[in-house]
Amino acid sequence: MTSPLSAPAPGRTKLIWRYLLSFYLGKRGFRQSFLAYGIGFWIFAFGVSFMLAGGETPSTTLFVIQNIFIHTGLFILVMMTYPVLRCAFDATDMTRPKIRLLRIVGPLIVTLLAPFYLMLMVASFMRYALAPALL
């Protein structure tokens, strides 16, 4: 008798992509999605504070650091909008807040700020990617 061949274990990269995809699709729950959104907000806020601290002509190092923080934070904010909204209205999600006010206010703030963050991300792309190509 021969034993059936077991399926090969997925690679580390594939596991990471699966985790990120399940995270983006909102399968990890409201609490984790909202926490990731908050982390993205604070990364963006640190980038903006570096920008304000640098003045009109920041050093090269500060310029690179502020751009990394701003763009990473904006990317996280834009990408985590969908999971937060999806999980907020999923009645079977056990990680949603029990208080009705929190269930309404959290997604409301995310929804109101989403166009602003998307606009900033597009404007940043136009400034750093399209402007050098067009000029």
C-alpha positions as CSV (number, residue, x, y, z in Angstrom):
1,M,0.0,0.0,0.0
2,T,1.2,3.4,-0.9
3,S,0.4,6.5,1.1
4,P,-1.2,9.4,-0.6
5,L,1.1,12.2,-1.4
6,S,0.5,15.2,0.8
7,A,0.1,18.6,-0.8
8,P,3.2,20.7,-0.6
9,A,3.2,23.3,2.0
10,P,2.7,26.8,0.6
11,G,5.7,29.1,0.6
12,R,6.2,31.9,3.0
13,T,5.5,34.5,0.4
14,K,2.2,32.9,-0.5
15,L,1.2,32.8,3.1
16,I,1.9,36.5,3.5
17,W,-0.1,37.3,0.4
18,R,-3.0,35.2,1.6
19,Y,-2.9,36.9,5.0
20,L,-2.9,40.4,3.4
21,L,-5.7,39.5,1.1
22,S,-7.9,38.2,3.9
23,F,-7.0,41.3,5.9
24,Y,-8.0,43.5,2.9
25,L,-11.2,41.7,2.3
26,G,-12.3,42.2,5.9
27,K,-12.1,38.6,7.0
28,R,-10.1,39.5,10.1
29,G,-12.8,41.5,11.7
30,F,-13.8,45.1,12.5
31,R,-11.4,45.6,15.4
32,Q,-8.3,44.6,13.4
33,S,-9.3,46.6,10.3
34,F,-10.0,49.7,12.4
35,L,-6.7,49.2,14.2
36,A,-4.8,49.0,10.9
37,Y,-6.6,52.1,9.8
38,G,-5.5,53.9,12.9
39,I,-1.9,52.9,12.4
40,G,-2.1,54.2,8.9
41,F,-3.5,57.5,10.2
42,W,-0.6,57.9,12.7
43,I,2.0,57.0,10.1
44,F,0.5,59.7,7.9
45,A,0.4,62.2,10.9
46,F,4.1,61.6,11.6
47,G,4.9,62.3,8.0
48,V,3.0,65.5,8.0
49,S,4.7,66.6,11.3
50,F,8.1,65.9,9.7
51,M,7.0,68.0,6.7
52,L,5.9,70.9,9.0
53,A,9.1,70.6,11.1
54,G,11.3,70.7,8.0
55,G,10.2,74.1,6.7
56,E,10.3,75.1,3.1
57,T,13.7,73.5,2.3
58,P,14.1,70.3,4.4
59,S,17.3,68.3,4.4
60,T,17.5,65.4,1.9
61,T,17.2,62.8,4.7
62,L,14.2,64.5,6.2
63,F,12.6,64.9,2.8
64,V,12.9,61.2,2.1
65,I,11.6,60.2,5.6
66,Q,8.6,62.5,5.4
67,N,7.7,61.2,1.9
68,I,8.0,57.6,3.0
69,F,5.8,58.2,6.0
70,I,3.2,60.3,4.2
71,H,2.9,57.9,1.2
72,T,2.8,54.7,3.3
73,G,0.2,56.2,5.6
74,L,-1.9,57.4,2.7
75,F,-1.7,54.0,1.1
76,I,-2.8,52.2,4.3
77,L,-5.6,54.7,4.9
78,V,-7.0,54.3,1.4
79,M,-6.6,50.5,1.3
80,M,-8.2,50.0,4.8
81,T,-11.3,52.0,4.1
82,Y,-13.1,49.1,2.4
83,P,-12.4,46.5,5.2
84,V,-13.5,49.0,7.9
85,L,-16.8,49.8,6.1
86,R,-17.4,46.1,5.2
87,C,-16.9,44.9,8.7
88,A,-18.8,47.7,10.3
89,F,-22.0,46.6,8.6
90,D,-21.5,42.8,8.9
91,A,-24.0,41.7,11.5
92,T,-22.2,38.4,12.1
93,D,-18.9,40.1,13.0
94,M,-18.3,39.6,16.7
95,T,-15.5,42.2,16.9
96,R,-17.9,45.1,16.2
97,P,-18.5,47.5,19.1
98,K,-21.6,46.7,21.1
99,I,-22.5,50.3,21.5
100,R,-24.6,51.6,18.6
101,L,-23.0,55.0,18.6
102,L,-19.6,53.6,18.1
103,R,-20.8,51.3,15.3
104,I,-22.2,54.4,13.5
105,V,-19.5,57.1,14.2
106,G,-16.4,55.0,13.4
107,P,-17.5,54.1,9.8
108,L,-19.0,57.6,9.4
109,I,-15.6,59.3,10.1
110,V,-13.8,56.8,7.8
111,T,-16.3,57.5,5.0
112,L,-16.1,61.3,5.4
113,L,-12.3,61.3,5.3
114,A,-11.8,58.7,2.5
115,P,-12.2,61.1,-0.4
116,F,-9.8,63.5,1.2
117,Y,-7.1,60.8,1.6
118,L,-7.7,59.5,-1.9
119,M,-7.4,63.1,-3.3
120,L,-4.1,63.5,-1.4
121,M,-2.8,60.2,-2.7
122,V,-3.6,61.1,-6.3
123,A,-2.2,64.6,-6.0
124,S,1.0,63.2,-4.5
125,F,1.3,60.7,-7.4
126,M,0.8,63.5,-9.9
127,R,3.5,65.6,-8.2
128,Y,6.2,63.0,-7.9
129,A,5.5,60.6,-10.8
130,L,3.7,62.6,-13.6
131,A,5.4,66.0,-13.2
132,P,8.9,64.8,-13.9
133,A,7.6,62.7,-16.8
134,L,5.7,65.5,-18.4
135,L,8.2,68.3,-17.9
